[in-house]
Amino acid sequence: MKKFGILLSVAIAASSALILTSCGDYVGKEKTHPLFIKAGTAKNAGNYLEAAKYLEEFLTICPKSAETHFRLASLYGDNLDEPLKAVYHYRKYLELAPNDTTNADDINGFTELAKKRLYEKLKEEYKDNSANIALTEDLEKTKERLNKYVEYSKALENQNQLMKQRLREIAEQRRSAGANRAQVSAPVPATQRTTSSARQSAAPSSPAAQITAANTAGSSSGAAAAGTAVSQKPASGGKLGTYTVKSGDTLIGISRKIYGSPRYYKLIADANKGVIPANMQLRVGQVIRIPQLPARSR
């Protein structure tokens, strides 16, 4: 019986530690999570659908990760041709990162591009007026699915908070019971000792270990620095060039500076595989290649 009680306490402590690891523990540190790492590996290998699956699974753990919503929006918009999902995740990014004023205009631009692509797809799918009714119904169903997705994310977060609160209450009750047993009490009449013994026998045999969760959030922001020189401007000359990274540079900012639009950041990343890491973090002083735009983009 004693051995069973010890095993039960260990199981409770392990499950408590898992539940108390909240979404806030990963915000800003998503890249350390196994699902995030798998998503990056799958994307680098060209398995975009698999990468999206890992990121969607990570959102069930941490629905408030703005970084994850941005990466999903990029996958759905740039690689999987699912503009509806791209629009949703771009909007979630702006909702969860309201202080990112540096990239807000670019994200809004990406959202508009995804909306235009959605319109083009719908126009191709419904070419005649007889399909207008079906189109309206499909749009309503899509809206309903999106609303359910948002409600599901909120429900997960609320359930996580309730479980954390309940486990804290249990831990506090066990700590109080342990403190009461440790106190030396004065002799009392036999009748009172009997009552006290009955109460103590109903208390847990050992206090639970205090469980703490460190909610740290790292933040990263990129501000494009002006005045950086490029050896050749592919937007006008059409030749390959190089670019020296300055403090505050991001791929989005470099794309806007060189091509006049932020949407070609992925083109620069693809041209520098092996130089720019999967997380697209640049180093000051790093020299990167600037590719020419595809003929259809000029």
N, C-alpha and C positions, 0 to 999 in steps of 0.2 A: 504493500500500500504506500509506503514511504517513497519507494522508487517511482511508482506511478505519479505521485504528487510532484516529484522533481521534474519528470519528463513533461508534465502538463505545464509547469511554470516556464520551462524553457520554450515550449511551443507558443505560449501566450506572448512571451517577450519577443520572439522572432516575428510573429505576426504583427505585433504592435509596432515594431521598428519599420516593417514594410509599409503599413498603412500610414504611419506618421510622416513618411517621406512624401511631402506634398509637391505640387507642381512648382511652387516657388523654389524648391531645391535645384531645379534644372534650368530655370529661366536665366539666360545669359551663359549657361554652361551646357547647352544642349549637345555640343560636339563630343562630350565625354560619355554620352549614353550609348550603349551597344546598338540600339535601333538606329540612332543617328549615324553611327559609324557604318552600319550595314547599308544604309540608304546612300551614303557617299560612295561606297565601293560599287554598289549596283549602278549608280549614275555614271561613274567613270567608265564602267564596262559597257555602257550603252543600254543597260536594262532599266529603262526609265519607268516602266510600269511597276517593276519590283521595288524601285527606289521610292515611288509614290506610296506603295503599300506599307513600307516600313515607316515612312513619315506619318501616314494616317494612323498607324498603330501607336506611334509615339504621342500623337495628339490625344488619344484616349487616356494617356497617363498625365499629360501636361497640356490641357487645352488652351492655356494662356501663353503659349510660346509664340511670340511674334515672328521669330526667326524661322520656325517650322512652317508657319503659314506662308511666309515669303517664298521659301524653297518649293513648297507645293504649288504655289501660284506660277512660279517659273517653269516647273516641270509640266504642268497642265497647259500652260500657254505656249511654251517654246518647243516642247518635245512630244507631247501626247495629243495636241490639237483638241483639247477639251476646254474651250474658252469660258463656258459657264462656271466650271470649277475654278478656273483661273481668276475670274472676277470675284467669286466668293472669298477666296483666300487673300487676294490683294486687299479687299475691304476689311477683312479680319486683321490683317497686318496693321493697317492705318488705325483701326480701333484700339489695338493693343499697344501700339507704339505712337501715341499722340505727340510725343516730344521730338520725334525724328523729323524735324522741319527741313533738314538738309535734303532728304530723299523723298519727301512727301510729294513734290511736284512730279518727280520721275515715276513714282508708284501710281499716281493718278493717270499719268500718260500711259503706263502699261495697262491700266484698267480700261482706258478708252480703246486701246488697240484690241484688247480681248473682247470688248463689247462689239466692236465693229466686225471682228472675225465671227462672233456668235451670230450676228445679223446676217452675214454672208452665208453661213452654213444653213441657217433657217430659210433664207431666201432660195437657196438651191434645193432644199428638201421640199419646200412648199411653193411650187412654181405657179400654180393656178389658184384662182379664188375659191374653188370648191374645197380647198384644204384649210381655209381660214378658221373654220370651227374647230377642226382637229388641232390646229396650231395653238389656238387659245386654250383649249383643254390641256394640252401638253405643257404650256407655260404655267398654268395654274398648278398642275401636278408637280412641276419642277420647283415652283415657289414653296409648295407645301413640304416637299422633301428637304429643302434648305432650312425651313423653319424648324422641322423636326430635328435636323442635325444640330442646330443651335441649341434647342431645348435639351437635347441629349447631353451636349457638352456641359451645359449649366447644371444639369442633374448630377452628373459625375462629380463636379466640383463641390456641390452642396453635400452629397453623400460622403465625400472625403472629409469635409469639415466636421460633419456630425460624428463620424467614426473617431476622428482625432479628439474631439471634445469628450466623448464617452470614455475613451481609453485614459485620458488625463484624469477624469473623475475616479475611475477604478484605481489608478495608481495612487491618487491622493488618499482614497479610503484605506488602501493597504498601508501606506506610510503612517497614517494616523493610528491604525490598529497596532502597528509595531511599536510606535512611541508609547502608547498606553500600556502595553505589556512590559516595556522596559522600566517604567516608573515603579519605584518602591512605595507601596501603599501602607498605611497604618493598619494595625489589626482591627478587624471588624467582627461583629457578632456572626455566629455560625449561619444564621438565616441569610444575612447579606452576602457572606462568602459564597453560599450556594447560588444565589442569584447572579453574582458577579462571574462565578465560574461558568454558569450557563451561557452568559453573554459572550465571554471570551472564547468558549468552545465553538461558537457560531462564526467567529472571525476567521479570516484566511490565515493559514499556517505561516506564511512568510510574506513580507511586503515586496511588491514588484519593484524592479529597478527603475529608476527615473529615466525616462526616455526624452531626449532632447533632439530637436531638429534645427539645424542651422539653415536659415533662409538667407542665402547670400545671392546677390544678383550682380552679375557683371554686366557691364554695358559697353557697347561698342558703337561708335558713330564715325562716319567718314565724311570729312569736309573737303571738297575739291579745291586745291590750291591753284591760283592763277599764276601765269608767267612761266610755265614749264615748256621747254622747247622740245619739238619733235623733229627728227632728222628729215622726214618726208611726210607730207600730209596725204594719206591715201584717199581722203574724201575728194581731193581735186586732182592730184597727179596720178593716182591709181597704182603707185608702186609700193612695195613693202618698205616700211620704215621702222625706226626704233624710238622708244620713249623712255626717259629716265624718271623713275617714280620719285615724287616729292612728298614732303610731309603733308598728311591729310588727304592724299590721293586715294580714290576708290575706282574700281573698274567702271562703275556707272558714271562717275564724274569724268573719267578719261574718255569714255565713249561720247559723252555730251560735248566735251571740249574738242575732240578730234573730228567726229563725224557730224556734229551739230544735233545729235539725238542720243539719249541714254540707252536706246533699245539694243545697241550693238555690243553691249558689255560681254555677252556670251561669245561673240565672234572673236574678241580679243583673248578671252580665256582659252578658247579652243586652239588658238594659234600659239599658245604658250604652255601647252601641256608638258609637264616635267619641270617647268620653271615656276608657274603659279600653282600653289597647292590647291587641293580640292575645296578648302574653305574660302578660297579667293582672297586671302589676306596678302597684301603687298608689303614689301620692305622698302624703306627709304633708300634711294640710291640704286635700286634694282633696275636693270635695263630689260625692257620687254619689247616683243615684236608687235608692230601695228600692221595688220593685214589689210588688203584692199577689200572694198565692199563687193559683194556679189553683184553681177550685172543687173539683176532684177531689183536691187535695193537702191540703185543710183537714181 
